[in-house]
Amino acid sequence: MPNRRVLILFAHPALEKSRVNRHLIDAVRSLRGVSFNDLYQQYPDLDIDVAREQQLLVEHDVIVMQHPLYWYSTPALIKQWEDLVLEHGWAYGRGGTALRGKTLLTATTTGGSEEAYCRTGHNRYTMRELLAPIEQTAVLCGLTYLPPFVVYGTHAISNDEIARHAADYRRVVEALRDDTLDQAAAANQPHLNLNLDAVLQA
């Protein structure tokens, strides 16, 4: 049996146009111990069922927030999900310990190249810096935050490269489930899939 249960919170408002996220989904959604929660499919009217979402979080040990990068952030539904689901007194603040001890990973895709996401690049900040609000949210709620899993250059990468990223994503989700990811080794990496062999234990 899997050591830990993994919840994938997926948000893509235009999945039919996706080159990469569909392949990432296909690589992991049937894994044992993994639950898949498609927010835009579940809430087409954007009316989030807070009790349902909180129960899902309680039932899982690892949360993977998977989405394309939209304007240096998440799609709008994830922000609404955070605003409504991560309630004071439940996720943080006095008595807000429901998520304490769990793990959070962001898995994101972007059309820009990796070279564009640095201090001297076109976008001026690293991906981890741009995702700092999510990292701080995790810290506030008592979750362990991992460096993001990032697929860069989605407009130009080949089908073979997409397949490789999908396989890497599966390896990461399996390692999170089986508790074989070395979090200490991963902590200083700018993104988790920079060197997977260094962080995935046998």
N, C-alpha and C positions, 0 to 999 in steps of 0.2 A: 504493500500500500504506500502511496505517496506520503512523505513526511509532513508536507505543508500544503494547504489549499491555496490556489492562485486565482485571483479575480482579475480578468482583463476588462477594464473600463475603456470601451472603444468609442471614439467620436470622430466621425468624418461626414460633413454635411453634403459631400458630393462624391460618394464612393464610386459611382458609375464612371467617374473620370480618373480614378486612381490607377496609377501604374504599379505602385509598390504595396500599398497597404492591404490590398486584396490578397496578395501572395503571403504577406506576413500573417494575416488572419488564418489562411488555409494551413499554414505550417503549425499552428498551435491550438486551434479551437477544439480539436478532437482529442487532445492529450488527457489522460487520466488525471484527475485532481485539479483540472483547470475549468473555470466557469467563464463564459463569454457574455458580456453585457453591452449590447450595442445601444448606446444612448439615443442616437437619432432615430433608430428603428423603434425603440421602446417609447420614446416621447416625441412623436412627430409634431405635436402641438406645444412642445416645450414645457408641459405641465408635469413636473417631476414628482414622483411618488416618494416622498422623503422617508417614510417608514420602510418601504421596500429597499431603498438604497442603503439605509443604515443597517438593516438586517443582513444584507449581502456583505457589507463590510465586516460586521461582527463575525460572520461565518467563515471568513477567509483570513489567512495569515499574511499573504502577499498581495499587494494591489499594483497592477501594471496599468498605467494611464497611457493608452496608445492613441495617437492623433497626428495629423499633419501639422506643421508649424504654420499658423495663420498670423500674419502681421507681427512676427516675433513673439507670439504667444500661442494660446490654445484656441480652438474653435469656441464660439460663444457659449455653447451648451455646457462645456466643462466649467466655465466660470460660473454659470448659473447653478450647476450642480454643486460646486464648492460653496457658493453663497447660501444655498438652502440646506444641504445635507450635513455640512460640517458645523453643526450648531454649537453655540456656547453652552457649556454645561454637559455636553455630550462628547464632542470631539476635543474640546480645549476648555480652559478656564476652570473655575471651581467645580469639581466633580466630573470634569470632562476627560475621562480616561478610556473611552471605548476603543480607541485605536492604538493605545500605548503598546509598544513592543512589536508592532507590525512593521512590514517593509514596504517601501514605495519605490517603484521604478517608472520613469517616463520613457516611452518608446515613441520616437517622433521621426518624421520624414520632412525633407526640405528640398526644393529645387536647386538651391544654391550649393556651390562646391564647398568642401571643407575649408579651403583656403580663404573663402569669403567670410568665414566666421572666426575672426581673430582681430586683435587690436589694430593690425595694419591692413586688414581686409575690408572689403566693400561694406560689410555689415557692422564693423567696428567692435563687436563683442563676440565672445565665444558662445557656443550653444549653452553651456552650463550657466554662464552669466545671464543669458536671456531667460533661462528657466529658473532663475533665483527665487521668484515669488512662489513657485511650486515647492522648491526646496525648503524655504522658510515656513510654508504652510505645514509641510511634513514635520519639521522640527517642533513647531508650536503644538502639533497634535501628538507628539511623542513617537513618531514613526522614524525608522532608519531610512534615510534617503540615499539611493545609489546614483552614481553618475549615469546620465541618460544613455539609452541605446539609440543611436542616430544613423539614419541612412541619408547621406548627402547626395546632391546632384541627381535627383530623381528624374529630371527631364531628359537626361542624357545617358544614363547608365544602360548597359546592355541587359538582355534577358538573362544571360548567364550570371551577371552580377546581382540581379534581383534574386535569382534562385539562391545564390550564395548568402545574401543577407537574410533571406527567409530561413535558411538552414541554421545560420548563426542565432537568429531570434529564437528558434525552437530550442537550441542548445541552452540559451540563457533561461528561458522559461522552465525547462526541465531542471536546470540547476537550482533555480529558485524554489521549485517544488520539492526537490530532493535535498535541499539545504547543502548543496555542494559548491556554492559560489563563495569564494574567499572575499568577504566584504572589506577586510583590511587591505588586501592587495588592490581591490578595485577603487578604493576611496580617492586616490590621487590621480586617477586617470581622467582626462578631459571628457571622454565618453567611453562607455563600458565596452563597446565592441572594437576599440582601438587595438586591443591585444587580448582576445578571449582566452587563449591558452594560458595566460598568466593569472587569470582569475577563476577559471573553472577547474575545480579539483577533480582528480580521477574518481 
